[in-house]
Amino acid sequence: MIKLFRPLVDNGLAYFCAWGKGCEEVHDAVDLSDVEREQEFGESDYFQMTTWHEDDSLEKAVWFFENCAIPSENHVVADWDRFAVSIGNPDWAAEMNRSLVAIQDD
């Protein structure tokens, strides 16, 4: 699973939130991708943050993602994007979309 996330880490992933059953394993794979990169290239000048939200509702996890998942101060970015992905569950994708749109409308 590390190979799946390594390109994100190599390209400056700043914050990763995982939600759902077994999301701790995904969270750990992202962390291990970061450790693997540090072993190859040394420590970066910013902290990559990861969180997992297995016990939260999807709505609460999306709220956290939108309001609290902010790159560390040392992460050099002029502008940054957020994206949310649902794998294999269109209902989750629709809920994430509704939640993110509702947050933006507030």
HELIX and SHEET records of a PDB file:
HELIX    1   1 ILE A    2  ASP A   10  1                                   9    
HELIX    2   2 CYS A   23  PHE A   41  1                                  19    
HELIX    3   3 LEU A   58  ASN A   67  1                                  10    
HELIX    4   4 PRO A   90  ASP A  105  1                                  16    
SHEET    1   A 2 TYR A  15  ALA A  18  0                                        
SHEET    2   A 2 MET A  49  TRP A  52  1                                        
END                                                                             
